[in-house]
Amino acid sequence: MSELQPVRLGIIGAGAIGKVHIETFRQIPEVHIPALADAYLPAAEQRASEFGIDRVHATPQELLENPELDAVVIGVPNQFHAPLAIEALKHGKHVLLEKPMSIDSESARLIFETASESGKLLMMAHQMRWSALNRAIKQQVDQGTLGRIYNVKTGWVRKKGIPGWGSWFTRKDQSGGGPLIDIGVHMLDLSLYLMGNPKPVSVYGSTYAEFGPQRRGMGTWGTPNLEGYYDVEDLATAMIKMDNGATLLLEVSWAAHAAGAKEEPYVQLMGTEAGLAVSGDTGMLITHEDDAVKETAVEPLEGESDRVLMGRHFVECIRTNKEPVSSALTGYTNNRILDAIYESSRTGNEVKINW
Ligand SMILES: NC(=O)c1ccc[n+]([C@@H]2O[C@H](COP(=O)([O-])OP(=O)(O)OC[C@H]3O[C@@H](n4cnc5c(N)ncnc54)[C@H](O)[C@@H]3O)[C@@H](O)[C@H]2O)c1
């Protein structure tokens, strides 16, 4: 592909996140979106006319047959991530895959292996890594401000935010799980990235379902289906140990009696020389100076939105054959941890992760 030709991108999934991806990539001149597919054709047609997309396909398979497409975005329910990502890679397409990589680590491993064999790019859509504040935090970590990071706390506690009750979101066979795999995966991903990608080696965790099964705690994302069912957790908590001795504490919920919780994503990195925290739009650096605690606000970096920067990175990686920061390996690693938390909750035991 010549540098001057735009990347021809097909969108698979015309739902809520599909729309966000179209809006994002339309802001990147190096990308052209000629085609869109959704299993529900009216949704695809409506989205295509909204954004002036020429071709509409009733199945992803039809879209993947188009030899003119260089890459696809996959933004469909989690159960289809693995089959569609694998099919797309085998059709020679680069893939930007929505999170979580898959509903379990076994199918995530198949994506990882297929990506390696195909020579095509598979990048996970973890836009939080690209926010103005998280980039500022990452810059400080990379400059060594924290020294050795030995403990991290992260989470996203929603008090009333169950998405699409009864839809694929709350059905284990279609989603892989509840808030842990839905929003917890973002916090795991961001934390591991900021920590410098240490290898997780053991996990102890618990999950609970106290609101969802009683149809309490519904939020506004997704479309509820009261004919459907709820068999996933609504709260998860875990401790993850890394090969370098560091610990990561995670708490995440869709619904909980969490008095005082800010309901925003947070990460608190504790290092030997300093600490950095992000909570929603606020960043803070903490140091001990002359035996006194000093806290300084962290200013966000300048630049485009998180999603546009993520999209630009995808394009750059395609064009330069570069490994994306949110690589297939990081997606697979996240799925290994998620599986281990569910297993630990089921068995009551610590779960070792062997690499
Ligand atoms: N990165 C983020 O912050 C973020 C935010 C929201 C959702 N997501 C992820 O995006 C994915 C989709 O979520 P959503 O909120 O857009 O869901 P949604 O229900 O709004 O949209 C899903 C769309 O996929 C279509 N679809 C279902 N099965 C399909 C198939 N086999 N082939 C083609 N189309 C199919 C549906 O008809 C629907 O239009 C999920 O994996 C979710 O975790 C990520």
The ligand as an ORCA input file, in Angstrom:
! r2SCAN-3c Opt
* xyz 0 1
  N     -14.028      0.733     24.156
  C     -15.102      1.069     24.838
  O     -15.078      1.955     25.692
  C     -16.405      0.375     24.568
  C     -17.618      0.966     24.918
  C     -18.796      0.278     24.636
  C     -18.766     -0.980     24.054
  N     -17.571     -1.541     23.755
  C     -17.500     -2.891     23.146
  O     -18.069     -2.848     21.845
  C     -18.752     -4.060     21.556
  C     -20.165     -3.749     21.103
  O     -20.845     -3.016     22.116
  P     -22.028     -2.001     21.766
  O     -22.303     -1.245     22.999
  O     -21.746     -1.289     20.491
  O     -23.219     -3.053     21.507
  P     -24.541     -2.820     20.696
  O     -25.470     -3.889     21.150
  O     -24.958     -1.393     20.740
  O     -24.114     -3.088     19.169
  C     -23.712     -4.339     18.706
  C     -24.091     -4.434     17.225
  O     -23.528     -5.639     16.722
  C     -24.491     -6.252     15.859
  N     -24.145     -7.676     15.793
  C     -24.424     -8.638     16.702
  N     -23.878     -9.789     16.315
  C     -23.254     -9.560     15.127
  C     -22.519    -10.366     14.232
  N     -22.275    -11.648     14.488
  N     -22.034     -9.796     13.125
  C     -22.270     -8.493     12.849
  N     -22.965     -7.681     13.652
  C     -23.439     -8.212     14.799
  C     -25.813     -5.951     16.499
  O     -26.890     -6.080     15.568
  C     -25.599     -4.515     16.985
  O     -25.963     -3.574     15.989
  C     -18.643     -4.910     22.812
  O     -17.597     -5.820     22.672
  C     -18.315     -3.920     23.920
  O     -17.554     -4.485     24.967
  C     -16.405     -0.892     23.984
*
